Amino acid sequence: MLPPELPPLPALTRAEGAVVDSYLEVVDLLGRINPARGSDTYGALRAAQALTGRAAALLDALTLMQQRGERDLHAATLARALRELDGERRAARVTLPATGNGATKE
């Protein structure tokens, strides 16, 4: 049995696609660094080391857009692409967990 077919991503320029990909990679790394959700310092350390490279890739993609005259971020289209790539779940790891999930309120 084949997995269900995913909805198509909206049409993006190559630079917009690079922005979305790099942004999600940064979000993933920030989620691994998040001290409220992490389990060990080594994993957070490795993610922090990788963060600079991924942030540089995001900077490069945004710079390319600017150089090509792509001045506007089409938020609705980019948000749709982020949602299709599971961005909501991935970004949730960056936030603080609810206090009912074993975290204590101080």
C-alpha positions, 0 to 999 in steps of 0.5 A: 500500500502506498502512502497518501499523496501529499498536497502539492507545494505552492509555486515558489521561486528557487530562492523562496524555496531555499528560504523555507527550507533554511528557515525550517532547518533553523527552527528544527535546530532551535527546537533541539537547543530549547532547554525546556524540551531538551534531554541532554547538553550534547545534543543541544551543543551539536544543534547550536554548532550547526545553527550558524551554518543554517542561519548563514544559508537562510541569510544567503537565500534572503540575500539572493531574493533581494539581489534578484529584485524579489522585494516582497515576502508573500506571507500567505504563500510561504505560510502554506508551504511551511504548513505543507512541510509540517512547520507548525509542529516543528515550530512548536518545539521552540516554544515552552511546553504547557505546564500540564506536560510535566513542567513545573511553574516557577 
